[in-house]
Amino acid sequence: MKMLPDDALDRLIEGSKKVADLCRQNKVQQWEIIATQSYGHQLDIEAGKISLAAGGGDGGYGIRIVEDGKFGYAYLVDVKSAETAIQQALSIARISPSIKGFDLPSNQETKEVKGLFDKRILSVGPEDLLKQADSILNEVSSLDKRAVVTGGGLGVSATAGVLTSSEGIDHHGITASHGLGVQ
């Protein structure tokens, strides 16, 4: 089972470039695009039982625009609607109050944060989460027969993301997470 499509990051990079090109064509003073695509699985636990199993994905493109110290934002899920989203963000910026000196951040020297992606998480499926939840429930009940997991859950996810801006920022990558909580 593939949690994240092989081309997810490439599609976001390509889509972000198209949106950036449209911002340039529309002579947007400053723009920033944050694109994400996430997929995952989760289980919820209530009153000592698994109450919900879910999975799926979401994603899209956020466009932040600054014009003369005024800020506008729009969100889209399909690059085909980028022109409309840019115009919406511009119209919001144009009616917003101006903030003296408000600009988007410029590209700066940074250090890469290691360890945000573990490819093993991509192979964790719903059946694996069910086994983990059963193990948690069994462990809690083995500690004391009166003990009950009143709430909590488990989940795994993978997210492809792109951040690009008119100010020279261009970063992309994939992160993965595996978490649990028990009450």
Salt bridges, closest charged atoms under 4 A:
ASP6 OD1 - LYS2 NZ 2.92
ASP7 OD1 - ARG11 NE 3.21
GLU14 OE2 - LYS18 NZ 3.41
ASP21 OD1 - ARG24 NH1 2.85
GLU32 OE1 - ARG64 NH2 2.54
GLU67 OE1 - ARG94 NE 2.84
GLU112 OE1 - LYS114 NZ 3.94
ASP118 OD2 - ARG120 NH2 2.60
ASP144 OD2 - ARG146 NH2 2.75
